[in-house]
Amino acid sequence: MQIELSEATHSIRTAKGDQQSSQKTDESNWVWSETSDTFAIKQSADEDVAVIIKAKREDKKPGRDVIDTCSSECRHYWLMWDDISEK
């Protein structure tokens, strides 16, 4: 399973509230050199993503009590639950 975020997540707000869009450059897009299968394997091995992948496969969003014990990265993905889909 490879997770994908919706296009809406490609823009961020700075501390001042200014909106910035991520720009694709060769240096920042190392991920494009990975195949879908390789990328999915790496995501499954990543402890921060694996919790979300497992929950998405089961179509059951983990409760806050479970997520509170996870990393900040995992909590971030949990907050973006509706924007994450399997590809």
N, C-alpha and C positions, 0 to 999 in steps of 0.2 A: 504494500500500500504506500502510495506517495501522497502526502497531504499537500494541498494547495490553498493559498489564501486568495480571497477575492481581490479584484483590482482596487477596491476602496482602501485596502490596507497599504497601498504603495505610497501614500502621502502621510506625512507626519506633522505634528504641530510642535514648534519650538517652545521653550519655556516662556517666551514673550507672546505666544499664541499665533505667531506667523506660520503659515502653512508652507511646507516645502515638499516638493515631489522628488522621489529618488530618481537619479539619472543613471542610466545603464552605461557602464564603461567596461572596457576589457578587464581592468584590475578588479572592479567590484563584482563582476559576474563570473567568477570562477566556476560557479555552479553549472553554467551552460556547457562546460566540458564533460560533465557527467552524463551517463546514459540514465534513462528513467529507472531501469532496474537497479543499477548501482546506487542511485540516489535513494531509492526506496529502501534498499538494504541498510544504507548508512543511517537513514531516519529511524528505522526499526531498532538499530543498535544504540541510538542516542537515548539516554535515560530520560531526558527532558521531553522528548517527543514521543517516546514509546508509550507512556501513560495515556497520552491523548489518542494515539493511533489505536491502541487496544480498546479504549472507550468508544471511539468512533465506529470501530468494527462491530461492537456490541450494541451500537446506537443507544448508549446510556451515558449521559453526562455525569461524571463523578461529582459527589457532593463536596461542599466546601470543606468538610472535616477531612476528606481524603486529600484534597488539593493543598490545604494548609501545611501539610507535611512535605510537600514537593518543593522543588527549586522555584526561584522567581521566574525562570524561563517557562517552566511548565504552567505556572499560574497565569502567565501572560497568554499562553495558548488557550488555556481554559476560558479566560475572559473573551477570547475571540472565537469561541465554540461555533457560533452560527456562521462565521466567515470561513471556516475550514471545511474542505471537502476532499474526498478521495479522488485521485486521478488515476 
